């Protein structure tokens, strides 16, 4: 069927089709969310099983970020060569294998090796999932649809907290030390399999297809997404962008006009992590157990489930607001709110008020969930032209994962050396610096086409 024949038959786009594509790619977030919390539930059992020091506890948790940095570092370059979809499929396969291997390891070092491979899978998928959604979504819904990644991340966190609570209550402490943690880690192969199947049934990014000379295929997908007239406009815009940037190369990121969006992307990536939310995600059960004691069996898992539910609810709030309130107001208020609740948690640890630690953690995570959580992932790929989007988003995400590694590795040492109060004073300072920096430097991209955003840097 030719393009003209197709145009005569199909006039309207399908929002249902766009949502399916966004949810399929967004399943990468479910993998990340599952791993974040499955290891936080397993770490106390692993500490006792292998007599882990604070440093080795950090390495078990943060090792996935080592693989993540590698995966992210290669993701953009691979995506610009072989396509977004193929790289996402490779990432799903890596995580599936790593989850199964993690469940059958018998030393901390083999577990660390398995988690590094899983990290490669998540790293490949984390940046490209949003890139894929960004390149498929209509401009007026792009923020909401791109937030599917973060929504599924938080859904994974919430469901995994519930699963961890169920597994922890399924047997004795000895059973948990010998067997329970294996179930916590191994179940991760299920979302990986679902992600792989969903991607296998999805098309390639239409912008990548057009960039690769497969214009008819790209047009057909854009027509399904936005209708015939919009597809013609999109194809023309993408071709003009490709023609303008045909001599582009990676070094363009380090000179104007792309240096500006690249620095903004790095800023957003950094403050997505240095605010400290993953200290709660990775070490929530350990933190809540220290604050509340052992009077209620497995209360730490119950509290983590509550925090996960709060995060899920406020992620939905963020998705509802991102294309209405805009990116920048959500980012600034999110970082500032996290700073306030970090101060509350610091006080609660200092005064030894356990319930206030939990309440502060809920507020802290809620602020992250409506702003810095979803908006960072949406905004970074929006900043760059098609020819550079995969590589630039990948490099920004390398920084994000690198800081994520530091949070996972050093949080136990920070708690050991500074206590909960000193640790959250540190996060408070970082959050307020983040709010000021984002207010000063980040642009507003709400409602703009990807090509209109590029024009911001050439004015």
N, C-alpha and C positions, 0 to 999 in steps of 0.2 A: 504493500500500500504506500503510495507516495505521500509526501507532506501535504500537497494540495487536497488530495482525497481525504486524508485524515482531518484536515482543517474544515472541510465541508460537513463532516459527520459530527465532530466533537467540538462543542463551543464552550462548555463550562468545565472548570477544574473540579477535582474531588478532594474535599477537606478530609474525608475519611482515609483516602489514600495517603495524604501527607502525614496524618496522625500515625498511621501504621508504620510508615518509614521512620518517623521520629522515635516511636517506641521500640522498633527493631534495633536501631543504632543505640538508643538510650540504654538498652540492656547491658552495655558495657559498664554503666554506673552501678547496676545491680551486683556485678562481679566485685567491683571495688568496695561497695558497701558491705557485701558479705564478708570479704576478707578482713576489712577493718575491724569488724566486731567479732568474727569467729575467733581470731587470734587473741582479742582482748578477753574473751571468755575462757580460752584455753590456757592463757599464760600462767595463771596461778597453779593449775594442775601441772603444767610443764616445769614450773619452778621447783615444785616438790619432786617431780619424777626425775629430773636431771640435776637437782641441786644447783640451779642457775644463780649466778651472781647478778647484781644490778646491771652491770655492763653486758652480760650475755643475754639477760632478759631483753634489753634494748636491741641487741643484735638480732635475736629471733624475730622480734616485731618489725624492726626497720629493714631487715634483709630484703623484704619484698620491694622496698624502695630502691635498692641497688639495681635489681632487675628492671624496675620501673624507669630509672634514669636511662638505662641502656635501650629499653624498648622505645621510650619517647624520643631519644636521640636519633634513632633510625627511622621512626615512624613517618615523619614528614617527607624524608627523602624517598623512602619506599613508596609512599602514597602518591607522590608526584611522578613516579616511574610506572608502577603497576596498578594504581587505582586505590581509592579509599576502601572499597568493599573487600578486596583481597587481603589487605593488611589487617582489617578487622577480623576476618575469618582466621587468619594465622594467630592473632591474639587470643581468640576464643579457644582454639585448639591448645595453645600453650597453657592456659589457665586450667583447662579440663585435666590435662596430664598432671599438672603440678598439684591440684587438689587431691587427686587419687594417691599420688606419691606421698604427699604430706601425711595422709592417714596411715600409711604403712611404714613410716620411718621409725628407727629405734635408737637414734642419737640426735643431739641438738644440731650437729653439723650436717647430717643428711637432711634434716628438716630445713635448715637454713638454705641448703642447695635447692631443695624443692621450692622454697618460697622465692628464691631469686628467679627461677624459671617462671613461676606464676607472676612475678613482678614484670618480667619481660612482656608477658601476655597483656597484663593490665596497662602497662606503659604504651604498648602499641595501640591499644584501643582507646585510652582515656582522651587523648587530644583529638584523634581522628573521628570519634563518635560525634563530637560537637561540630567538627568541620563538615562532616557528612550532612548533619541536620541543617547546618547553616546554609549549605549549598542547595538544599532541597526546599527549604521553607519559604513561603511568601513573606515579603518584608514586614507586613503589618502583624504577622503571627510568629515571626522568627524568634523573638525572645521567649514567648510562651513555649513554643515547640522545642527550642534548644534546651529549655529547662527540664525537658523529659529526662535528660541524663542525670541531673541532680535529684529529681524526684525519685527515680529508680534507685539511685545511690542510697537515699534516705529510706526508701521502702526496704531495701536490702538490709540496712542497719537495723531498722525496727524489727523485721521478721527474724533476723539472726539473733537479736537480743532475746526474743521470745523463744527461739529454738534452743539457745544456750541455757535459758532458765529451765526449759523442759528437760534437757539432757542432764543438767546439774542435779535435778531432782529425781532423775531416773534410777539412781543407785547411790551407793555409799561413797565416801571420800576416796577410799582405795580404788573403787571402780572408776571414779572420775580421773584419778591419777594414771591408771593403767589403760583405760579404754575410752572414757567419756570424751576426752579431748580429740581423739581420733575421729569420732563422729562429727564433732564441731567443725573440724577442718575438711573432712572428706565430703560432706554434703555439698560443698562448693562446686563439685563437678556437675550438679544438676542445673544451676543457672548458666554455667558455661555451655552446656549442651543446648539449652533453650536459645541462648544467644547465637550459637553457631547456626542452628536451624533457621532462626528468623533472618539472619543475614544471607544465608544460602538462597532464600526465597525473595530477597530484595534486589533491586537494580543497582547499578553503579551510580555515583553522583553525576547528575546531568552536566554540571559545569566541567567536571573532569572529562567527560565524554566529548564535549565540544572542543575542549583544549587539546584532546588527543586526535582530533580530526573525524570523530564519529558524530557528526552534527545531527543526522537523522535520528539516531538513537537518543541523543540528548534532547532534541526537540520533542520527541514522543513522550518522554518522562515529564518535561516541563509542561506540556499540554495537559497531561493527566493532573498535574499539580495545580496549575493556575488557569487553564483554559487556553484556547487557541490564540487569541489576541495577545494575552500576557506572555505566552510562550514565544511568539514572534519578537516581542520587545526584549525579552530576556536573552534570546539567542543573539540579537543584534548587539545588546550591551556587552555580553560576554565576549563576542568576537572582536568588538572594538577594544575591549580591555586587553585581550590577548595580543592583538596587533600592536597596541601601545607598549606592551610589556614583553614583546617577543625576544628582546635582547637582554632581558633581566637575568640576574644571577644572584647567588647567595650574598655576595658582598654588598648588594644594594641595601641590605638591612643596616649596614653600618655607616650609611651616608644619607643625607636628605634626598627625597622626602620621607623614606621609609624608616629612618632612624627614630623619628618622633613616635610613630605608632609602636615600634619595637620596644622602645623604652617604657611606654605606657603599658604594653603587654607584660613586660618583666615586672613592673610595679604591681600590677594586678595579681600576677602569679605569686609574687613574694608575700603580699599581704593576705592572700587566701590561706597561707599556712602559718605565718609568724604570729597570727592572732591567738593561736593556742588551742583551737577547737579539737584538733586531733589528740591533744593530751587527754581530753575527756573521752574521745572515741576509743583510743587505744588502751587507756589505763583506768577507765571509768569504774569497772568492778573493783579493782585494787584500791582506788581512791575512796569509793563509797564504803568499802569494808573497813578501811582505816578510820573513816569519819564516824561510822555508825556502830562498829563493833560486831560481835558474833551473836547477839541476843536473838536475832531472827535468822533462821537458816536461809542461806542464799539470798539475803536481802540485797546484796550488791547487784545481783542479776536482775532483780525486780526493779531497783532504782535505774539501772541502765536501760531497761525496757521502757520505763517512764520517760527518760530523757530522749530515747529513740522515737517515742510517740510524739513528743513535743516537736522534735525536729521534723518529723513527717508533716505534721499539721502546718508548721510555719513555712515549710518548703512550698506547700500548696498556696499559702498566702503570697509568697514571693512570686510564684508563677502567675497568679491573678493580677499582680501589680506591675510586673516588669514591662509590659507593653502599654501601660496606662501612666503610672507614676514616672517611668523612665529608669534607665540603668543607674545614673549617677546618684540621685537621691537615695536609692536603696543601698548602694554601696557605702555612702558616707554614714547614713543612719545606722547601718549594720555594724560597721567598725566602731563607731562611738558607743553604741549600745553594748557591744561585747566588752569594751573597756570598763563601763559602769559595772557590769555583772562580774567581771574579773576582780574588781575592787571588792565587791560583796563577798566573793568566794575567799579572797585573801583574808578579809576580816573574819569570816566564818571559821576558817582553819585556825587562825590565831586565837579566837575565842573558844574553839572546840565546840562549836554548835553544829552538830551533824546534820540536822534537818535543813539548816540554812545552806550548807554545802550543796545538798541535793537541789534545793530551790534555786540557788545561784547558778548551778550547772544547767538547769532547765532554761533559765533566762539567757544565759551565755550562748547556749546552742540555738535557742530560738532566734536570737539576733543574727547569728551566722546563717541560719537556714533561710531567712527571707531575703538576704542580700549577698554577702560575699560568697556564699555557697553556690547558688545558681548563676548569679550575674557574671562572676569571673569567667566561668566556662562558656557563657554565651558571648561575652564581649570580646575575648581575645581573638577568636577567628574572624570576627566582624572587622577587625582593624586592618586586615591585610588584603592585597589584591589576589586574584585567583592563582596566579602563577607562583606566588610565595606563601599562600595560606597554609598549606600542609607543613612546610619546613619551618615557617616562623612560629606557628602555633606549637609545633613540636619543641622548638628551642625554648619557648616560654614555659612549656610544661616540664622541660628538663629542670629548670630552676625550681618550679613548684615541687616536683618530686624530690629534688635535692634537699630543699628545706624540710619537706615531709620526713625524709630520712633522719635529719637532725632532730626533729621533734620526737620521732619514735625512739631514736637511739639515746638521747640525752635526758628525756623527761624523768626516767627512774633516778638518774644521778642528781637531777635538779631537786627532786623531792627528798632524796636522801641528804643532800647538802644544805638546801635552803628551806626545806619543809614546804607544806602546801601553801602557806602564806607568802613566802618569798617567791615561789614559782608563779603564783597568780599575780603578784605585783609586776613581775617581768612581763607577763602576757598583757596586763593592763597598759603598761607603757607602750608596748608594740601596737596595741589596738588604737590608742589615741594618735600615735604617729601615723598609722595607716589612714585614719579618718581625715587628718589634715592634708596628707599627701594626695589622696584621691580627690578631695575637694579642689585642690589646686591644679592638678594636672590631667585628670581623666575627662574626656569629652562625653557628650550625650549622643548616642547612636540610635535612640528609639525612633522607629518608623522610617528610617532611611534605607534605601536599597544599598546593597554592598558596593555598587559603583558610586553612589552618592557619598558614601563614607570615604572612599578613596579620594574623592575631590577635596575633602577636608585638609589633606596633607599637601595639596598642590596650590592652595590659595596664596 
